[in-house]
C-alpha cells in the first residue's frame, strides 16, 4: 500500500482540481507574499483568489514549513 500523503500537502490534489491551477503556482504566489503574517496570507488568498479557508491555510502552512527548514 503506498504511503498516504499527510499534512497540508494532502489538500494539493483537491486545490488543483477546484482551482484548475497547478499547486506550484499557488506556492510561488505565497512565497512572494513577504512581510505578511500567516493569517494575512490566508486572508489574501481567500479575498483575492476565492480560495476556501482550508485550501488557503494548507498552502500557507506548507510554504511556512518549507521555509523554516
Phi, psi and omega in degrees: 000128182294154177297137179275137178289135182238166176073200183303328182296341179295343179273346191301316180298318179293321179298314179297318180295317183290317185268337185076010181243146179292148181300329179303324179296315181293320180295316179297320179300313181291323177301331179278354181272066181282149177083000178254148176280166182311304184291335175291322177293317178301312180300321180295316179297321180292312184287315187275335188233359175073017178287151173285164183300314182298317179292315179298316181296321180297317180296311181296318180296320180296314179297318179299318180291324180292321185279344178282338183265000000 
